[in-house]
C-alpha cells in the first residue's frame, strides 16, 4: 500500500474515531474542508508541514498518519 493510501485510510479512521467531520477537522487545522476530502480520496498528497498540522489537530504523532497498519483509537 502506498503512503498516500495509508494517509487516506488513517486520516479518515482517526477523524471518525474522534467524532469529527471533515469540516470540523479542517476548521481545527486551519485548512479547507475540500482539501481534507481530497486527501481522504487520495487525490492530493501533502507537505510535511500539513502532515504535522493534521497530526497535531488529531493529537497523534505524524508518523501515525503514514503507518501501514491502521492506528488503534485510544481509550
C-alpha positions as a Markdown table, in Angstrom:
| # | Residue | x | y | z |
|---|---|---|---|---|
| 1 | Unk | 0.0 | 0.0 | 0.0 |
| 2 | Unk | 1.3 | 3.5 | -0.9 |
| 3 | Unk | 1.9 | 6.3 | 1.6 |
| 4 | Unk | -0.9 | 8.2 | 0.0 |
| 5 | Unk | -3.3 | 5.2 | 0.6 |
| 6 | Unk | -2.1 | 4.9 | 4.2 |
| 7 | Unk | -2.6 | 8.5 | 4.8 |
| 8 | Unk | -6.1 | 8.5 | 3.4 |
| 9 | Unk | -7.1 | 5.5 | 5.4 |
| 10 | Unk | -5.6 | 6.6 | 8.7 |
| 11 | Unk | -6.7 | 10.2 | 8.4 |
| 12 | Unk | -10.3 | 9.1 | 8.0 |
| 13 | Unk | -10.1 | 6.4 | 10.7 |
| 14 | Unk | -8.6 | 8.9 | 13.3 |
| 15 | Unk | -11.0 | 11.7 | 12.3 |
| 16 | Unk | -14.1 | 9.5 | 12.6 |
| 17 | Unk | -12.9 | 7.8 | 15.9 |
| 18 | Unk | -12.8 | 11.3 | 17.3 |
| 19 | Unk | -16.3 | 12.1 | 16.1 |
| 20 | Unk | -15.0 | 14.8 | 13.8 |
| 21 | Unk | -16.5 | 15.7 | 10.4 |
| 22 | Unk | -14.2 | 16.7 | 7.6 |
| 23 | Unk | -15.3 | 20.2 | 8.1 |
| 24 | Unk | -14.5 | 20.1 | 11.9 |
| 25 | Unk | -11.1 | 18.7 | 11.3 |
| 26 | Unk | -10.4 | 21.3 | 8.5 |
| 27 | Unk | -11.6 | 24.2 | 10.8 |
| 28 | Unk | -9.4 | 23.0 | 13.7 |
| 29 | Unk | -6.4 | 22.6 | 11.5 |
| 30 | Unk | -6.9 | 25.9 | 9.6 |
| 31 | Unk | -7.3 | 24.3 | 6.2 |
| 32 | Unk | -10.1 | 24.0 | 3.7 |
| 33 | Unk | -12.6 | 21.1 | 4.0 |
| 34 | Unk | -12.3 | 20.2 | 0.4 |
| 35 | Unk | -8.6 | 19.6 | 1.0 |
| 36 | Unk | -9.4 | 17.1 | 3.7 |
| 37 | Unk | -11.8 | 15.4 | 1.4 |
| 38 | Unk | -9.3 | 15.2 | -1.4 |
| 39 | Unk | -6.7 | 13.7 | 1.0 |
| 40 | Unk | -9.1 | 11.1 | 2.1 |
| 41 | Unk | -9.9 | 10.3 | -1.5 |
| 42 | Unk | -6.2 | 10.0 | -2.4 |
| 43 | Unk | -6.5 | 12.9 | -4.9 |
| 44 | Unk | -3.8 | 15.1 | -3.2 |
| 45 | Unk | -0.5 | 14.5 | -1.4 |
| 46 | Unk | 0.5 | 16.8 | 1.3 |
| 47 | Unk | 3.6 | 18.6 | 2.6 |
| 48 | Unk | 5.4 | 17.8 | 5.8 |
| 49 | Unk | 4.0 | 21.0 | 7.3 |
| 50 | Unk | 0.4 | 19.9 | 6.6 |
| 51 | Unk | 1.2 | 16.4 | 7.9 |
| 52 | Unk | 2.4 | 18.0 | 11.2 |
| 53 | Unk | -0.7 | 20.3 | 11.3 |
| 54 | Unk | -3.2 | 17.5 | 10.8 |
| 55 | Unk | -1.4 | 15.2 | 13.2 |
| 56 | Unk | -1.3 | 17.9 | 15.9 |
| 57 | Unk | -5.0 | 18.5 | 15.4 |
| 58 | Unk | -5.8 | 14.8 | 15.8 |
| 59 | Unk | -3.5 | 14.5 | 18.8 |
| 60 | Unk | -1.1 | 11.9 | 17.3 |
| 61 | Unk | 2.5 | 11.9 | 16.1 |
| 62 | Unk | 2.8 | 12.5 | 12.4 |
| 63 | Unk | 4.2 | 9.0 | 11.6 |
| 64 | Unk | 0.9 | 7.5 | 12.8 |
| 65 | Unk | -0.9 | 9.0 | 9.8 |
| 66 | Unk | 1.5 | 7.1 | 7.5 |
| 67 | Unk | 1.5 | 3.7 | 9.2 |
| 68 | Unk | 0.7 | 0.7 | 7.1 |
| 69 | Unk | -1.3 | -0.8 | 9.9 |
| 70 | Unk | -4.4 | 1.2 | 10.9 |
| 71 | Unk | -3.9 | 3.1 | 14.2 |
| 72 | Unk | -5.9 | 2.0 | 17.1 |
| 73 | Unk | -8.0 | 4.7 | 18.7 |
| 74 | Unk | -7.0 | 5.5 | 22.3 |
| 75 | Unk | -9.4 | 4.6 | 25.1 |
